[in-house]
Amino acid sequence: MALNYYIADVFTDQAYEGAQIAVFPQANDLTDNQMALIAREINLSETVFIMSPSNTNATCKMRIFSPIQEIDFAGHPIIATAFILADTGNITLDKPVNQFVFEQNIGNIAVTVTASNGKIDKIQFAKRVAPIIDRFSPTTDELASFLSLSPSEIDVKKYTTRLASCGFPYLIVPVWKYESVRKAKFNFTAWNQSSAPQTASQEILLFSPKTPYQHADFNVRLLGPSIGVHADPPVGSAMPTFAAYLCSFDFTQQGTHTFSVERGDDDNRRSLLQVEMDNNKQSELNVRLGGNAVLIASGTLHQLPEK
């Protein structure tokens, strides 16, 4: 059986930027083993398999695989799925604002697609999280050592380093300058010799509130012991936690905040993510994440793995 698939560049409106996501719109007959092997063969950060929902309120069910394992929740695949399903006619955009529900392993995700004349303007999904914020962090010298930066580059005045989790813990580290985010290099030895492993976090979200791009408010980058030294992976799944981190500061006023986050740069597949958060100073936080996508390729898988 041949199987069609599509590749979209996500969180960008420019081809060859953003994150590459593969989508298989007709995956009802695939087994877990087949999906895992296909994702390994496609070898992108995430491959999405679309099937009939188990929940009658949902539009479709998404199974998401990296080349290594299945992923229970991811943000980039939501944008890719909505874009591909609309582009292939599997969902209809007959209103200026169209509402869908995509089922992932963690549950249902509300998705909004705004459109003009049946063409996508923006895709946005909502997530309600219950963040945990811990102000314990490694010392500034330790942070600098395992990020290969100088201590003076770490922000200890406006923003401070905190451990934040919405189900997956990130050590969120602020720096003063955009250039520090881009040049940082993870040092495994310094990490292991520091107090950082005690935080239970295996990923660092490094960010700067300064960026050379006029449409972005923050530049962010993921680093850590499970990430390649020169890698700059997608950050969509970390954005609800980043929003919770920003809300943990007293100077973040109550109300709805909208900001843009960029990942990468002109040489590293720049992404632009639109984030909205409702800061009500409560235990739970409503976060909405939006962006665009570009169809970059389509193809056919001619040989399926054995079941």
C-alpha positions, 0 to 999 in steps of 0.5 A, spaced: 500 500 500 502 506 497 501 512 502 502 519 501 505 524 505 507 532 506 512 536 509 511 543 511 515 548 514 512 551 520 512 557 524 514 561 518 511 564 512 518 563 508 520 556 505 526 553 507 525 556 514 522 554 521 521 547 523 520 541 518 514 537 519 512 531 515 504 529 515 501 523 513 493 525 512 491 517 512 494 513 517 488 509 520 491 502 518 498 503 520 501 500 527 505 503 532 511 499 529 510 502 522 509 509 525 515 508 529 519 505 523 516 511 518 518 516 522 525 514 523 526 513 515 523 520 514 528 522 520 525 529 521 524 532 528 517 530 528 512 526 523 505 526 524 500 520 523 493 522 522 487 518 523 480 517 526 479 520 533 477 516 539 473 522 541 467 524 538 468 531 539 475 531 535 476 532 528 482 527 528 487 524 532 494 525 531 500 520 533 506 524 533 513 520 532 520 523 533 526 518 530 527 515 537 520 515 540 512 517 540 511 524 543 505 525 547 504 533 546 508 537 541 506 544 538 509 544 531 505 538 529 498 542 530 500 547 526 503 543 520 496 538 521 491 544 520 495 547 514 496 540 511 489 538 512 486 545 510 491 545 504 489 538 502 481 539 503 480 534 509 478 540 513 474 546 510 475 553 511 468 556 510 468 561 515 473 567 517 474 563 524 474 556 524 474 551 530 477 544 530 479 539 535 485 535 534 486 529 539 493 528 542 495 523 547 495 528 552 488 529 550 484 534 546 487 541 543 482 546 541 485 549 534 483 556 531 484 557 523 483 564 521 482 564 513 480 569 507 477 566 501 478 559 504 486 560 504 489 560 511 491 567 515 493 564 521 493 557 525 493 558 533 492 552 538 490 553 546 493 550 552 491 550 559 497 549 564 498 548 571 505 551 572 510 549 577 516 554 578 522 553 583 526 559 584 532 554 586 537 555 580 545 553 579 549 559 581 551 564 576 558 562 575 555 555 574 550 557 569 556 561 565 560 555 565 556 550 562 553 555 557 560 557 555 559 564 557 562 569 561 558 570 568 557 578 566 552 575 560 547 572 565 541 577 567 541 577 574 537 583 575 530 584 571 529 576 569 533 571 573 534 563 572 528 559 575 526 552 574 519 552 570 515 546 569 508 545 565 509 537 565 516 537 563 521 541 567 526 547 563 531 551 566 530 557 564 536 562 563 536 569 561 541 573 558 542 580 556 544 580 549 542 576 543 549 574 541 549 570 547 544 566 545 547 565 539 554 563 541 552 559 547 555 552 547 553 546 552 559 544 556 557 537 558 563 536 563 561 543 567 554 541 567 555 534 571 560 538 576 554 543 577 548 543 581 544 543 575 542 535 575 539 536 582 534 540 578 531 534 574 531 538 568 535 536 562 533 542 557 535 549 558 531 554 555 536 560 554 533 567 552 534 574 551 529 580 550 533 583 545 533 581 538 535 584 531 528 582 528 523 588 529 517 583 529 520 579 535 520 580 542 525 574 545 530 570 542 530 563 545 534 557 544 534 550 547 540 546 550 542 541 554 545 534 555 540 531 551 541 536 545 546 536 540 552 541 542 550 545 535 543 543 535 538 549 535 531 544 536 524 547 535 521 550 541 514 550 540 513 545 546 517 549 551 512 556 550 507 554 555 512 553 560 516 560 558 509 564 558 508 561 565 515 563 567 514 570 565 508 570 569 512 568 575 515 575 575 511 581 579 512 586 574 508 582 569 501 585 570 495 581 570 491 581 563 492 578 556 499 579 554 501 578 546 508 577 544 513 574 539 518 569 540 523 567 535 528 561 534 534 561 530 537 566 525 538 567 518 543 562 517 539 557 522 532 556 519 529 562 523 522 561 526 517 566 529 512 564 534 506 568 536 504 567 544 498 569 548 497 568 555 492 570 560 495 572 566 490 572 572 495 570 578 492 563 578 494 556 579 492 555 572 494 559 566 491 559 559 496 560 553 495 560 546 500 559 540 500 561 533 503 561 527 504 560 519 506 554 515 509 553 508 508 547 504 515 545 501 514 538 499 509 532 498 511 525 496 509 517 496 511 512 501 511 506 496 513 500 501 511 500 508 514 496 514 512 490 516 506 490 522 
